[in-house]
Amino acid sequence: MTPRFTIAPGYHPGLPAADYHRFRAASASALKTINAGTPAHLKREWDTPEDPTPAMQWGTALHWLVLEPHDPSPVAVTPETYTVPEDAKPKKDGPKPGESVPWNPLAGPCKDWAALQRAAGKIIMRPDEFLALRKTALAVNTHPEAGPMLREARFREATIVWEDARQVPCKARLDAIGYHGSDPFIVDLKTTTDASPAGFARKAWELGYYLQAAWYVDTLAERWERDAPRFFFVAVEKDSGLVSVHQATDAFLEAGREAYRRAMDQFAEAWHSGVWPGYPEEIHALDVPAWARKGGA
């Protein structure tokens, strides 16, 4: 049986992300999964984790450059060239063993290099991709709103672990926590396809960011602060590198609070019972939805 706490309750500065994600507990991401589906969906995520998508890897790399640039790099940049192995069979008019030739991801030595990097948990990027990433990180750090917030941040990648009143382990990992005077604030860095006010608002609702914002605000308010902190999303478009900042309103946070409390009730029951239910087992009536009926009737 998995111990209740593989990470002790408290504040853990510098905790590796892999250790945080490995620790099973109620979290913003876990509760978002239940809120959008069922406890069974969360159990499946835990038991059969999927490999990160290229977009997720890019976001991880951006987090490192913006929030933890002094930590070891999670990125391996492909070299410009590779050396033809000495035991390679020469081809007519082709490169000779020992010669340096342009990097070719299909060449054996390049495949071997890539396999070693992946085995070490590295994100592989071409030089041009890494340069674009650095430019995007610079755009975040020099943004007139996002830049000062990040410079004022006292804690980055702050992990907090606790046990709630129902003896359920809980966790949160906040990108950045800062103080403007005595006024606390939280910053969460998000990569997106649309950072415009309307576009990001739509994505934030679809992806359950309201639940995450409320979970983080309440976590900090209840454990560190007397007053609830302000919450900001720094949204970054991957393709354009454009940046925008969005502050969570009271209504946005209240919607998230209601959502995470509902999901937390389901999580706590499943945690203690060991039963992670899916959809109700009875037969469901399948009717024409109201929005599809003529005249909306």
N, C-alpha and C positions, 0 to 999 in steps of 0.2 A: 504493500500500500504506500502511495506517495505521501511523504511527510507533509503536514499542514504548511510548514514554513521551511522552504529550502533557502530562503533569504530572510534573515531576521527582521522583525519589525523595526522601523526607524528610517532615517535618512541615509542614503548611500551615494555619496558623491563619487563619480568616476566608475560606477558599476558598468561593466561591459554590456552592450546592448544584447548580445547573445545570451548572457546570464539572465537578464531581465525577461526576455521573451520566453526563455525555457521554464521560468517559474509560473506554474499554473495558479491563477488567482482571478478574482473579479477585477476587471480593468475596463477602460473606456472601449477598447477594441472588442473585448469579449461581450460587453453589454450591448454594443452596437450590433454585433452578430445576432444576439438573441432578439433584440428589438426589431431587426429586419426579418428574422426567421423564427427559429425555435431553439431551445437548449440543445437539441440533437444536432443542429447545424454547428454550434460551437464545439461540441464533442468531436464531430468529424474533423473540424479544423485542427483541433489539438492532436488527434490521433493520426491524421494523414496530412501533415503540412505540405503546402505546395511551394515549389521553388519560386523565388521572387521574379517578377516580370522585369524586363528592361527598364520600364518606367519607374518601378519601385527601386531598382538598383541606382538609377540616376538620382532619385530623391535621396537615397542613403548617402550617396557621394556628395550631394549638395549640402546635406546636413553636416557632414564632416567639415567641408570647407568653410561653411558659415559659422558653425557652432563650436567645433572642436579641431581647428586647423593645426594645433600643436600635437595632437594625438597621432599615432601611427596611421599612415594612409591606408584606407580600404581599397584603393584603386591601384591597378597595375596597368601602366601605359605601354602599349605595344612598341617595341623598338622600331626604328626606321629601317634597319637592315638586320640580316642574320648571316651567319657564316656557313657556307656549304660544308657538310661534314667530310672529314678526310676519307671515310670509307664509302662516300657516295659514288655511284657509277657515272662517269662523265658522259654527257650527251654532246652530240655533234653541234658545234656552234653555241653550246650552252656554257654556263659557268663551271669553273673547275673547282675541285675540292680545295677548301681553304680560302676561297674568294668570298668577299662580302657582297651580298646582293640585296635588292629591295625586299622588304618584309612581304611574305606571302602567307596568309592564314591557312592556305591549303597545303603548304609544304610541311613535310614531316617534322623538322626541327621546330617550326612555329606552332604546330599542333601540340608537340611535347611541352613547349613553354606554356601554352595556354592551359593545358591540363594541370601543370604544376601550380599555376596561379589560382585556378578554381579550387584545387585541393586545399590551398591555403586560405580559402574564403575570400579571395580578392575579386573585385569588380574589374573586368577588362575593358579598357577604352582605347580607341585610337588617339593619336596625338591631337588631331583636330577636334575630336569630341571632348578631350580633356581641356583643351584651350577654351572651347565654348563654355564648359562648366565653370572654369575660372572666371570668365567674363561675367557669367550669371551671378556667381558669388560676389563679385565686386559690385554688381548692380544692386544687390541686396544690401551690402554693407555701406554703400554710398547713397542709398535712397534717403530722402529728407525726413521721412517718418520712421522707416524700419531701422535705418542705421543708428540713430541716437538711442532707440530702444535697446538694441542689441549691445551697444557700448555701455549702457547703464545696467545691463543684466549682471546680477551678482552670482547667479547660479545657472549653469547650462547642463542640459541632459540630467536633470535632477530626478532621481528615483526615490519614491516614498513608498514604504510598505507598512501596512497596518492590519488590524483585525477589527471587524465591525461588531456591533452589539449582538449579532447572531453567530458569532464565532466563525465568520467566513474570512479567509485571507483576501486582502485587497491590495492593489498596487496602482501606481501612476508614474509616468515618466514624462516630465515637463521639459519642453525644449529650452525655455529660458524664463527665469524669474528675476524681476528687477524692482527697483523702487524709484519713483520720481518724487523726491523729497521723502515723505513718509507714506506716500500712496503706492501700494504694491500693484504690480501688473504681471501678467503672463503673456508670453509670446509663443505662438505655435507656427512653425514654418511648414507651408504646404506647397507642393508642386501640383500644377493643374494645367488643363488645356485652355482655360478661359479665366483670367484674373480680373475681368471687368466687374464692376459692382453688380450688375444683373446676372452675369454668367456665374460668378463665384457664389452668389447668394443661392442660385439654383443648385449648384454642385454641393454646397454646404448642407443644404436640406436633404438632397438625395443620398448623400454619403453619411448622414448622421453626425455631422460635425457639431450640431447643437448639443447632442448628448455628451460628446467629448469635452466641449467647453464647460458645461455645467459640472461634470465630474471633476475636472481640474480645479475650477473655481472653488467648489465646495471642499475639495481635499485641502487646498491651501488655507482657505478661510477657517476651517475647523481645527487645523493642526498648527498653523504658524501665525496666523493673523487674526486680529479682532474684527476687521472689516473685510468684506469680500473684495478680492482684487479685480481690476479691469482685465478683460481678456481680448487679445488681438490676434488675428490671423495675418501672417505675411504670406500672401499668395504669389507664386512665381510661375510664369508660363515657361514650360520646357523649351518650346520651339523658338519663341521670340526673346526670352530672357526678360520680359517686362515684369514689373513688380507692382503690387498694390497692397494696401493695408486695410483691414476691415475690423471694426470693433464690434464685439457681441453685445446686443442690446439686452435689456432686462427681459423682454418678451422671448427673445431667442434662448436665453439661459433658462427661463422658466419652462419652456417647452422641452429643453434637454433634461432638466431636473425631473420632470414628470416621466420622461421616457426612461431615464436610467433607474428610477425607483421601481417602475414596473418590471424592467428587465432584472433588477437586482432581486426582486421577490422570487422570480423564476430561478435565477442562478442559485440563491441560497437553498431553495427547496431541493434542487437537483444535486447540489454539492453535498448536502447531508444525507440524502436518500440514496445517492449513487445512480438514480434513474434520470436520464436526460431525454425527456419526451420530445417527440416530433409533433406532427399535426394530429388533431383529434381523429380517432379511428372510425367514427361513425360515417355513414354515407352522407355526402353533402349535395344539396340541391344545386343544380347548374342551370341558371336562368339568364335571361337577357339582362345585362347590366343597365342600370338606370341611364347612364350617359349615352348608351347606344339606342335607346328607344326614341322613336320619332317624337319630336316636340319636347323631349326630356321627361315625358310622363313615365 
